[in-house]
């Protein structure tokens, strides 16, 4: 990405989005792309987040112009892109879970925020014909592909969905999106305007409790949720966590998924005592391995490792 520089992005130190505290412990001072991203934990409530963080305007430009090329190496997807990353298999996995819990049914309405190339919308329409399906995707190339591939309307922002008088929706889908937004509480609270009475939001985020290396720290993920902090984010936005569990989606990191509703009983939160503290300690330990992490991913080491693997393969024949 010759035309992108994290260093030149506008950034600012911000208070914790959950408790408003400005008291943070810096856990890690770099990331998998070696951009110098700082990951910190709020000393008051424990939320882990990027701080300083890119400003909302800088984020908007990043997702419109740079994000897909950085993370998928393409501006516009193709059927080969879908096969390479098994996006259809991941979509079938997510749709099956939502169908089992009654979130998607024929002749209902669905809004997929961050719909990318449209694999999930296409799978929902296959499972539930007659669904009124709408997507939000700021990347122009991916949005254009989604319109043709899934055969549904796609808008660049939630504001445009509202301006076009689309909705309300029986289900709003937010898969690996909440960790990207500049203020997750405000974001979820704003989604209430898009829900029908009795509607639900399906949220899926990376599970910070499963992080194992700097591979899990990068620019796009501004927030790192545990079950407790994810539930608290939902509550502050005016939702009840009807269901939450840990899972391993295809070609995605270990994740947390939950169903949010404005009414009804809350389900159990799958978190062990002391988990937040152990997660913070593990991320802080990444800071002590920065040199070895960088060395292992350098070109000479990767070249040698690849050669040894090929040699081992030949000897094992």
N, C-alpha and C positions, 0 to 999 in steps of 0.2 A: 504494500500500500504506500506507494511513493508520495501520494498527495495527502496522506493523513499523518498528523503528529499529535500524540497525546500531550506532549509538553506544551504545545501551543493552544490547547483547549482552555477556555475560560473555566476556572475552578474557584471554589470557595469553601471555607470551613463552615459547617452547618451544625445546628443543634440536633440532638437525637429526635427522630420523627415520632417516637413512641412516648417519651417522657419529657422532652424539651431540655434535657440536661446538655451542658456543653463540656462535661467532664468525660474525657475518653482516655483509654489506654491504647496506644498504637501497638498492634500485634505483629504486623508484617509490613515490610517496606518495599516489596516488589511483587511481581505477578508472573504468569506463565509467558507473557509476551515481552517481559523485561522492560516495561514502560515506567516503572517507578510508582505504581499505584500503592497507596497506603490504606491498609485495612485496620480498622479500629473497633474497639468494643466500648459501649457506653458503660461507665462504672455504676450508674444508678439502676438501669433496667436490664443490661446485658445484651442489648441488640448489637449485632455485628454489622458494620457498614463501611463503605468507602468514605474516607474523610481526610483531606478535602475532596469534595465531589465536583464533577462537571456541573456547570450551571444548566438550568432547564433549556435555555436557548442552544447551548453547545450540544446537549444531548439530542435535541430535535434535529439539528443538522447532521449529527453522527448517524442517527438511524435512517434518515432519509437518503444520505449520500454514501456512507462508508460501511455500515454494519454488515450487510450481506457479503460484501467482498472480503472483509476481514475474516468472517467466520465460515463462509462457504466458498470463498474464492471466485464467486460469480455474481454478476449484476442481475442476470436473468436465468432462472432455472430451466431445466429440460427434463424430459422423461428419464434420461440417463442419470441426471442429478438425483432424481427421486429413487431410482434403483440403487445407486451407489450408497446413499445414506439410509436406505431402507425406510424411507419416510412413509410409505404406504403401510408397512408393517407396524410402525409406531402409531399411525393414525387408527388402524384397526384395534390395537390394544387399548387406546384411550376411549374410542367410541364404544367398545364392548363394556367397559367399566361404567360409562355414563348411561348406557342403555339398561344395564342390570339395575341401576338405581333410579330408573324412570326419568332421567334428565332429558333424553331425546326420544321422541315418539313422532309418528306420522302426523302431519298437519299441525305441528307446533312450530315455534319460532326459536331460532338460535343465532347468537352473535358470537363470532370467534374473533377475539381481540389478539392481534399478532398472528394472523392466519397464514403468513408466509406464502408458500406455493399452492396451498389449498388442499393438501392431502386429507386433512381431517374433515373439512367441509364436504369434500367429495364422498368420503366414507359415510358421513352422517346422512347424506342424501341417498346413498345406496341402501342404508339400513332403514331409513325412515322417509319414504317417498312423500312428497308433498310438504316437506319441511320448508318454512320460510327462512332461508339461510343467508346471512350477511357476514362479511368479513371486514376487518380493519387491518391494513398493512401499509406502513409508510414507505417501504421500498417500492419504487415505481415499477421496476422490472418484475419483481415477484408479484405485485398486485395485478399487473397485466396478465401474467401467466395464470394466476389463480382464477381470474374472470373466465378465461377460456377453458381451463382444466376442470374446475369445479362447477362452472356454469352458474355463478351467483354474483350478486353485487359486492363490490369491494370498495371501501372508502379509505382515504389516507389517514383519517383521525376519527376519534369519537365525536368531536365537534361537528365534523361533516355528516356523520350518521344522524345526529340530532337535527342539523340544519335541513337535511333531506326528509325529515319526518319519518324515519324508519324506526320501527319498534312500537311499543315496548316488546321485550323478548322473554320467553319462558325460561331460557337458559343462556347465561353469558359465560363464555369459556375463556379462561385466562391461564394458558399453559406456558410455563417458563417465560412469563412476562412480568410478574409482580416484582421480581428481583431487579428488573431493568429500569423501573420508573423512578422519578426523582423523589416522590413522596407516596409510599404505598398506602398509607391511611387515607389521604385525600383521594387517591386514585380509586380505591375500593368504594369509598363513600360516594364518589361521583357515579359509579356504576349502578347505584340504586335507582337513578332516574331512567335506566334502560330496562328495568325489570317489570314484568307483569306482577299483579298481586299474587303471592304464592310462588313466584319464580325463584330460581336458585342460581348461584354462581359456582362454577367449578374452577378451583384454583390448584395449580400444580407448580411446585418450586423445587430447586435443588435442596437436598437435605444437608445442612451444614454439619450435622453430626456424623456424616459419612465422608467428609473431606479427608484426603490422605496426603496431598502434596500441593505445590504451587500450581499444578494443573487446574485446580479448582478455583483459583483466584485470577480474575481478569477484568478488563474494563467494563464489559457489558453488564456484569453482575454487581450492582451497587449495594445490595443487601443480601445477607446470608442468614437464613431463617432456621431456627429450631422449632419443634412443635409448639413450645411455649410462646415464643415471640411471634410466630405466625398466627396463633390463636388470639394473642393480644392485639395484633394489627387488625384482625377481623372485628374484634369486639369494639375497638375504638372507632371503627368505620360504621358501627351500628348493626353488625351481623352476629348471628349465632353459628357456631361450628357444629353442624348437624352430624358430620362424619369426618374423621381424619385418620389416615394411615400412611405408613411408609411403604414404598414399592420400588421396583427396579424396571423402569420402562426400557424398551428396545432402543439402543443407540442414544441413550441419554444418561446422565449421572443418576445415582441413587437419589430418590426424590420423596417429597411429602405431597400428598394430594388431600384436598378437603372439599366438602360441599358446604356452602354458606347460604343461610336463609335469614330472613328478617324476623321470623317467628318460629316457635317450636322449641323443643328440648335440645340441649347441647349434648354431644357425644363425648366420650373420653378422649383425652389428649395423650398420645403414645410417647411419653417422655419419662426417662428414669431420673431419680434424684441425682443431682450433681452433674447432669449431662452438659448443661451450658458451660460450666466451669471447665470440664474436660475438653470440650470443643474449643474454647478460647486457648487453652494450654496447647492443644495440638496445632492450631493455626500459628500461635506465637513461635512454636518450634520450627515452622517453615523458615522463619527469619534466620535461624542458625544454620540452615542448609543452603543458603542462596548460592554460594560458590560451587558446591558439588552439584546442585540442580543445573546451574548454567553449564558446568563442565560436561555433564552427561549428555546434554542436548547440543553440544557444539558439533560442527560438521565432522571433524576428524574422529571423534568418539563414535558418532552415529555410523560413520563409514566402517570403522573397525568392528563395531557391534553387529552390523549387517553382514559383514564378511564372515564373522564367527558363526552366526546363525546359519548362513548358507553352508558353511563347512560342516557344521553339526548335522545338518539335514542330509548332506551327501554321505557322511559316515554312517548315518543311521539307516541307510537303504539296504 
